[in-house]
Amino acid sequence: MKRVLILCTGNSCRSQMAEALWQSLGAGNWQADSAGSNPAGYVHPLAIAAMQEIGLDIAANQSKSLDAFRDQTIDLVVTVCDNAREACPVFPGAGESLHWPFDDPAYATGGDEEKMSEFRRVRDEIRAKIAGYLAGE
C-alpha cells in the first residue's frame, strides 16, 4: 500500500478534505494522512459539512502537525497551499512531491450559503485533481 501525506498550513480545511477524498478514491491502494505546518487545532465545521454531503465523515478528524510525519516513509507528499510549500519545500522520506494549490475556503465571504458554496467548489476541485492523478498512475 502506498502512503500519501497532504500538507497545508492549518490542516483544518483543504488537507482534511483531501485526506478523506484520497482515502476513498484510492480504493484500498493508498493510506492517506494530512498535516499542517501550523495546525489550527480543529477541523473547520463547513469542511465537515461539505464532506458529509458526499458521504465522507471527517467530524472526528483532528488537525495534526507535519512534525509527526517527518521521520516516516511517505511515497507522495502533496502540498495544497503555497504557505505549506514554503514551510516544507523538501520533505525527508518522500518519494515524490507535488504542489496543487487550492483556494482556502475558510476565507470565503458572504452569507452561510455563499461560504458553503465555496467549500463545495474547493472540495470538488480537490476530488477532480486526486481522481485525475490516480487515473494516471
MDAnalysis code that builds the backbone (N, CA, C; Angstrom):
import MDAnalysis as mda
import numpy as np

u = mda.Universe.empty(411, n_residues=137, atom_resindex=np.repeat(np.arange(137), 3), trajectory=True)
u.add_TopologyAttr("name", ["N", "CA", "C"] * 137)
u.add_TopologyAttr("resid", np.arange(1, 138))
u.add_TopologyAttr("resname", ["MET", "LYS", "ARG", "VAL", "LEU", "ILE", "LEU", "CYS", "THR", "GLY", "ASN", "SER", "CYS", "ARG", "SER", "GLN", "MET", "ALA", "GLU", "ALA", "LEU", "TRP", "GLN", "SER", "LEU", "GLY", "ALA", "GLY", "ASN", "TRP", "GLN", "ALA", "ASP", "SER", "ALA", "GLY", "SER", "ASN", "PRO", "ALA", "GLY", "TYR", "VAL", "HIS", "PRO", "LEU", "ALA", "ILE", "ALA", "ALA", "MET", "GLN", "GLU", "ILE", "GLY", "LEU", "ASP", "ILE", "ALA", "ALA", "ASN", "GLN", "SER", "LYS", "SER", "LEU", "ASP", "ALA", "PHE", "ARG", "ASP", "GLN", "THR", "ILE", "ASP", "LEU", "VAL", "VAL", "THR", "VAL", "CYS", "ASP", "ASN", "ALA", "ARG", "GLU", "ALA", "CYS", "PRO", "VAL", "PHE", "PRO", "GLY", "ALA", "GLY", "GLU", "SER", "LEU", "HIS", "TRP", "PRO", "PHE", "ASP", "ASP", "PRO", "ALA", "TYR", "ALA", "THR", "GLY", "GLY", "ASP", "GLU", "GLU", "LYS", "MET", "SER", "GLU", "PHE", "ARG", "ARG", "VAL", "ARG", "ASP", "GLU", "ILE", "ARG", "ALA", "LYS", "ILE", "ALA", "GLY", "TYR", "LEU", "ALA", "GLY", "GLU"])
u.atoms.positions = np.array([
    [0.832, -1.175, 0.000],
    [0.000, 0.000, 0.000],
    [0.881, 1.245, 0.000],
    [0.516, 2.221, -0.829],
    [1.262, 3.473, -0.908],
    [0.730, 4.454, 0.136],
    [1.594, 5.379, 0.540],
    [1.212, 6.411, 1.512],
    [1.320, 7.786, 0.877],
    [0.287, 8.593, 1.110],
    [0.294, 9.983, 0.686],
    [0.094, 10.848, 1.925],
    [0.844, 11.941, 1.971],
    [0.696, 12.930, 3.027],
    [0.320, 14.242, 2.370],
    [-0.832, 14.781, 2.752],
    [-1.313, 16.038, 2.197],
    [-1.049, 17.133, 3.215],
    [-0.327, 18.162, 2.783],
    [0.086, 19.235, 3.685],
    [-0.574, 20.561, 3.336],
    [-0.918, 21.292, 4.387],
    [-1.450, 22.637, 4.269],
    [-0.957, 23.411, 5.491],
    [-1.343, 24.633, 5.616],
    [-0.886, 25.413, 6.762],
    [-1.592, 24.972, 8.046],
    [-2.921, 25.098, 8.076],
    [-3.657, 24.841, 9.309],
    [-4.185, 23.432, 9.473],
    [-4.217, 22.654, 8.406],
    [-4.766, 21.294, 8.440],
    [-6.188, 21.313, 9.002],
    [-6.982, 22.298, 8.526],
    [-8.360, 22.401, 9.003],
    [-9.394, 22.319, 7.886],
    [-8.991, 22.546, 6.631],
    [-9.954, 22.546, 5.520],
    [-9.480, 21.677, 4.352],
    [-8.634, 22.278, 3.498],
    [-8.248, 21.625, 2.244],
    [-7.563, 20.290, 2.453],
    [-6.578, 20.232, 3.320],
    [-5.845, 18.980, 3.509],
    [-6.715, 17.918, 4.172],
    [-7.624, 18.347, 5.038],
    [-8.544, 17.393, 5.669],
    [-9.487, 16.790, 4.627],
    [-10.020, 17.640, 3.756],
    [-10.906, 17.138, 2.702],
    [-10.129, 16.227, 1.757],
    [-8.909, 16.634, 1.413],
    [-8.086, 15.833, 0.502],
    [-7.750, 14.468, 1.101],
    [-7.468, 14.429, 2.391],
    [-7.157, 13.155, 3.046],
    [-8.321, 12.175, 2.902],
    [-9.530, 12.624, 3.214],
    [-10.701, 11.746, 3.126],
    [-11.001, 11.352, 1.681],
    [-10.861, 12.306, 0.774],
    [-11.116, 12.010, -0.639],
    [-10.104, 11.006, -1.176],
    [-8.823, 11.188, -0.833],
    [-7.782, 10.274, -1.313],
    [-7.999, 8.878, -0.749],
    [-8.340, 8.831, 0.535],
    [-8.594, 7.538, 1.171],
    [-9.731, 6.824, 0.447],
    [-10.780, 7.559, 0.098],
    [-11.931, 6.986, -0.584],
    [-11.611, 6.609, -2.030],
    [-11.040, 7.530, -2.771],
    [-10.748, 7.303, -4.188],
    [-9.607, 6.305, -4.393],
    [-8.725, 6.189, -3.403],
    [-7.590, 5.275, -3.505],
    [-7.974, 3.813, -3.423],
    [-9.201, 3.548, -3.058],
    [-9.784, 2.202, -3.095],
    [-8.915, 1.131, -2.447],
    [-8.359, 1.444, -1.277],
    [-7.572, 0.452, -0.561],
    [-6.127, 0.339, -1.005],
    [-5.733, 1.088, -2.026],
    [-4.351, 1.063, -2.515],
    [-3.487, 2.148, -1.886],
    [-4.122, 3.083, -1.188],
    [-3.413, 4.216, -0.591],
    [-3.819, 4.387, 0.860],
    [-2.862, 4.753, 1.690],
    [-3.133, 5.244, 3.032],
    [-2.909, 6.741, 2.976],
    [-3.929, 7.507, 3.286],
    [-3.842, 8.959, 3.218],
    [-3.791, 9.550, 4.617],
    [-2.903, 10.533, 4.789],
    [-2.811, 11.307, 6.017],
    [-2.706, 12.773, 5.623],
    [-3.016, 13.645, 6.576],
    [-2.842, 15.074, 6.328],
    [-2.236, 15.712, 7.562],
    [-1.608, 16.863, 7.338],
    [-0.963, 17.577, 8.436],
    [-0.802, 19.035, 8.039],
    [-0.415, 19.842, 9.025],
    [-0.233, 21.263, 8.778],
    [1.099, 21.764, 9.293],
    [1.609, 22.796, 8.643],
    [2.846, 23.422, 9.111],
    [2.584, 24.257, 10.364],
    [1.345, 24.692, 10.549],
    [0.930, 25.436, 11.738],
    [-0.510, 25.026, 12.056],
    [-0.692, 23.829, 12.635],
    [-2.032, 23.270, 12.810],
    [-2.989, 24.193, 13.558],
    [-4.206, 24.279, 13.039],
    [-5.228, 25.156, 13.610],
    [-5.797, 24.610, 14.915],
    [-5.723, 23.304, 15.105],
    [-6.253, 22.717, 16.314],
    [-7.696, 22.252, 16.186],
    [-8.271, 22.398, 14.996],
    [-9.652, 21.966, 14.765],
    [-9.855, 21.704, 13.276],
    [-10.936, 21.019, 12.956],
    [-11.346, 20.851, 11.566],
    [-12.532, 21.791, 11.349],
    [-12.471, 22.579, 10.301],
    [-13.492, 23.596, 10.035],
    [-14.870, 22.945, 9.893],
    [-15.886, 23.478, 10.577],
    [-17.234, 22.901, 10.504],
    [-17.808, 22.830, 9.087],
    [-17.479, 23.802, 8.246],
    [-18.004, 23.763, 6.876],
    [-17.281, 22.716, 6.025],
    [-16.033, 22.411, 6.349],
    [-15.340, 21.307, 5.669],
    [-16.015, 19.994, 6.059],
    [-16.350, 19.855, 7.328],
    [-17.055, 18.650, 7.788],
    [-18.390, 18.528, 7.058],
    [-19.142, 19.624, 6.976],
    [-20.446, 19.608, 6.311],
    [-20.320, 19.286, 4.826],
    [-19.329, 19.878, 4.157],
    [-19.144, 19.623, 2.721],
    [-18.822, 18.158, 2.459],
    [-18.054, 17.559, 3.330],
    [-17.696, 16.151, 3.148],
    [-18.877, 15.234, 3.486],
    [-19.670, 15.609, 4.485],
    [-20.851, 14.808, 4.819],
    [-21.815, 14.753, 3.646],
    [-21.880, 15.826, 2.874],
    [-22.766, 15.865, 1.705],
    [-22.447, 14.765, 0.693],
    [-21.186, 14.334, 0.654],
    [-20.799, 13.285, -0.301],
    [-20.509, 11.961, 0.410],
    [-20.986, 11.847, 1.636],
    [-20.903, 10.578, 2.350],
    [-19.590, 10.285, 3.032],
    [-18.736, 11.300, 3.240],
    [-17.462, 11.098, 3.922],
    [-17.480, 11.855, 5.249],
    [-17.223, 11.149, 6.324],
    [-17.305, 11.727, 7.660],
    [-15.910, 12.069, 8.183],
    [-15.646, 13.358, 8.344],
    [-14.358, 13.792, 8.899],
    [-14.558, 14.489, 10.244],
    [-15.728, 14.321, 10.844],
    [-16.056, 15.017, 12.087],
    [-15.112, 14.648, 13.230],
    [-14.587, 13.433, 13.233],
    [-13.694, 13.002, 14.316],
    [-12.224, 13.315, 14.022],
    [-11.931, 13.846, 12.841],
    [-10.546, 14.170, 12.497],
    [-10.009, 15.285, 13.387],
    [-8.695, 15.316, 13.515],
    [-8.018, 16.373, 14.258],
    [-6.931, 16.963, 13.379],
    [-6.649, 18.256, 13.576],
    [-5.536, 18.831, 12.825],
    [-4.237, 18.360, 13.475],
    [-3.276, 18.007, 12.618],
    [-2.024, 17.416, 13.084],
    [-0.845, 18.211, 12.540],
    [0.265, 18.139, 13.227],
    [1.485, 18.814, 12.801],
    [2.268, 17.930, 11.835],
    [2.876, 18.550, 10.835],
    [3.699, 17.790, 9.897],
    [4.900, 17.171, 10.593],
    [5.278, 17.703, 11.763],
    [6.410, 17.137, 12.507],
    [6.189, 15.673, 12.868],
    [4.950, 15.275, 13.047],
    [4.634, 13.894, 13.401],
    [4.984, 12.918, 12.280],
    [5.179, 13.434, 11.070],
    [5.421, 12.575, 9.911],
    [6.838, 12.691, 9.355],
    [7.660, 13.558, 9.909],
    [8.991, 13.845, 9.341],
    [9.891, 12.624, 9.178],
    [9.845, 11.696, 10.103],
    [10.741, 10.540, 10.039],
    [10.088, 9.310, 9.429],
    [8.924, 9.478, 8.826],
    [8.219, 8.342, 8.247],
    [8.462, 8.268, 6.739],
    [8.340, 7.076, 6.215],
    [8.473, 6.902, 4.775],
    [7.128, 7.191, 4.123],
    [7.146, 8.149, 3.214],
    [5.939, 8.593, 2.515],
    [6.231, 8.473, 1.015],
    [5.329, 7.852, 0.279],
    [5.522, 7.720, -1.169],
    [5.297, 9.036, -1.900],
    [4.323, 9.810, -1.416],
    [3.946, 11.036, -2.106],
    [3.558, 12.090, -1.082],
    [4.114, 13.289, -1.222],
    [3.712, 14.441, -0.422],
    [3.068, 15.444, -1.366],
    [1.868, 15.888, -1.011],
    [1.143, 16.870, -1.816],
    [0.873, 18.089, -0.947],
    [1.387, 19.236, -1.364],
    [1.049, 20.479, -0.676],
    [-0.141, 21.092, -1.404],
    [-1.123, 21.552, -0.622],
    [-2.341, 22.096, -1.223],
    [-2.483, 23.600, -0.990],
    [-1.439, 24.219, -0.435],
    [-1.414, 25.676, -0.313],
    [0.026, 26.154, -0.412],
    [0.179, 27.388, -0.835],
    [1.522, 27.939, -1.035],
    [2.299, 28.049, 0.265],
    [1.634, 28.395, 1.375],
    [2.341, 28.526, 2.650],
    [2.962, 27.209, 3.086],
    [2.250, 26.104, 2.912],
    [2.802, 24.801, 3.292],
    [3.992, 24.455, 2.412],
    [3.910, 24.802, 1.145],
    [5.030, 24.523, 0.239],
    [6.280, 25.261, 0.701],
    [6.108, 26.498, 1.121],
    [7.245, 27.286, 1.588],
    [7.774, 26.764, 2.920],
    [6.892, 26.254, 3.768],
    [7.308, 25.764, 5.089],
    [8.066, 24.447, 4.991],
    [7.810, 23.667, 3.938],
    [8.495, 22.384, 3.810],
    [8.726, 22.067, 2.338],
    [9.593, 22.833, 1.671],
    [9.834, 22.605, 0.247],
    [10.406, 21.221, -0.045],
    [11.118, 20.632, 0.915],
    [11.634, 19.278, 0.763],
    [11.216, 18.500, 2.003],
    [10.557, 17.388, 1.803],
    [10.102, 16.581, 2.932],
    [10.933, 15.316, 2.978],
    [11.705, 15.129, 4.050],
    [12.542, 13.933, 4.149],
    [11.702, 12.656, 4.045],
    [12.172, 11.703, 3.308],
    [11.474, 10.431, 3.203],
    [10.411, 10.373, 2.125],
    [10.206, 11.471, 1.411],
    [9.171, 11.474, 0.372],
    [9.733, 10.957, -0.943],
    [9.020, 10.024, -1.545],
    [9.427, 9.516, -2.845],
    [9.163, 10.535, -3.947],
    [8.058, 11.265, -3.818],
    [7.663, 12.247, -4.825],
    [6.937, 13.381, -4.110],
    [7.088, 14.599, -4.624],
    [6.379, 15.748, -4.059],
    [5.662, 16.494, -5.174],
    [4.424, 16.876, -4.897],
    [3.620, 17.639, -5.847],
    [3.052, 18.855, -5.141],
    [2.830, 19.913, -5.909],
    [2.209, 21.120, -5.360],
    [0.926, 21.402, -6.131],
    [-0.190, 21.286, -5.430],
    [-1.506, 21.549, -6.008],
    [-2.180, 22.636, -5.182],
    [-1.967, 23.899, -5.485],
    [-2.588, 24.958, -4.679],
    [-4.081, 25.081, -4.967],
    [-4.862, 25.142, -3.909],
    [-6.301, 25.362, -3.990],
    [-6.634, 26.591, -3.157],
    [-7.689, 27.307, -3.549],
    [-8.149, 28.444, -2.752],
    [-8.524, 27.959, -1.360],
    [-8.321, 28.808, -0.368],
    [-8.685, 28.465, 1.002],
    [-10.143, 28.855, 1.233],
    [-11.038, 27.875, 1.351],
    [-12.448, 28.212, 1.524],
    [-12.756, 28.873, 2.864],
    [-11.850, 28.782, 3.818],
    [-12.059, 29.431, 5.114],
    [-12.120, 30.949, 4.980],
    [-11.593, 31.485, 3.874],
    [-11.620, 32.934, 3.651],
    [-12.840, 33.376, 2.863],
    [-13.779, 32.473, 2.613],
    [-14.983, 32.819, 1.871],
    [-15.769, 33.883, 2.627],
    [-16.362, 34.787, 1.877],
    [-17.159, 35.851, 2.477],
    [-18.611, 35.680, 2.064],
    [-19.463, 36.454, 2.689],
    [-20.881, 36.406, 2.374],
    [-21.643, 35.632, 3.432],
    [-22.849, 35.259, 3.074],
    [-23.705, 34.518, 3.992],
    [-23.322, 33.058, 4.063],
    [-24.055, 32.324, 4.863],
    [-23.763, 30.904, 5.069],
    [-23.769, 30.119, 3.758],
    [-24.742, 30.396, 2.880],
    [-24.832, 29.638, 1.626],
    [-23.654, 29.956, 0.700],
    [-23.224, 31.224, 0.668],
    [-22.061, 31.579, -0.163],
    [-20.798, 30.890, 0.358],
    [-20.640, 30.860, 1.663],
    [-19.483, 30.191, 2.249],
    [-19.524, 28.698, 1.964],
    [-20.687, 28.095, 2.126],
    [-20.809, 26.663, 1.875],
    [-20.554, 26.349, 0.404],
    [-20.993, 27.218, -0.464],
    [-20.755, 27.036, -1.898],
    [-19.264, 27.016, -2.208],
    [-18.495, 27.851, -1.520],
    [-17.041, 27.887, -1.722],
    [-16.389, 26.589, -1.231],
    [-16.838, 26.073, -0.099],
    [-16.316, 24.798, 0.395],
    [-16.628, 23.675, -0.592],
    [-17.833, 23.674, -1.148],
    [-18.196, 22.647, -2.144],
    [-17.316, 22.746, -3.383],
    [-17.097, 23.981, -3.843],
    [-16.281, 24.179, -5.052],
    [-14.868, 23.656, -4.837],
    [-14.259, 24.021, -3.725],
    [-12.892, 23.575, -3.443],
    [-12.861, 22.061, -3.249],
    [-13.839, 21.512, -2.545],
    [-13.925, 20.052, -2.366],
    [-13.951, 19.354, -3.724],
    [-14.784, 19.853, -4.621],
    [-14.919, 19.225, -5.936],
    [-13.660, 19.379, -6.776],
    [-12.960, 20.508, -6.644],
    [-11.693, 20.686, -7.355],
    [-10.645, 19.699, -6.836],
    [-10.599, 19.529, -5.525],
    [-9.654, 18.588, -4.932],
    [-9.974, 17.167, -5.397],
    [-11.251, 16.805, -5.364],
    [-11.660, 15.460, -5.797],
    [-11.259, 15.203, -7.248],
    [-11.494, 16.176, -8.118],
    [-11.145, 16.024, -9.544],
    [-9.623, 15.864, -9.722],
    [-8.855, 16.627, -8.981],
    [-7.380, 16.559, -9.096],
    [-6.869, 15.192, -8.634],
    [-7.377, 14.710, -7.516],
    [-6.961, 13.406, -7.000],
    [-7.380, 12.298, -7.969],
    [-8.612, 12.361, -8.448],
    [-9.100, 11.334, -9.384],
    [-8.239, 11.314, -10.641],
    [-7.879, 12.480, -11.147],
    [-7.016, 12.546, -12.321],
    [-5.653, 11.945, -12.058],
    [-5.082, 12.231, -10.913],
    [-3.780, 11.667, -10.548],
    [-3.875, 10.144, -10.459],
    [-4.865, 9.657, -9.754],
    [-5.000, 8.210, -9.564],
    [-5.282, 7.478, -10.877],
    [-5.978, 8.123, -11.777],
    [-6.263, 7.509, -13.077],
    [-4.994, 7.361, -13.908],
    [-4.013, 8.234, -13.670],
    [-2.791, 8.222, -14.447],
    [-1.652, 7.395, -13.858],
    [-1.855, 6.855, -12.652],
    [-0.746, 6.128, -12.016],
    [-0.588, 4.732, -12.547],
])
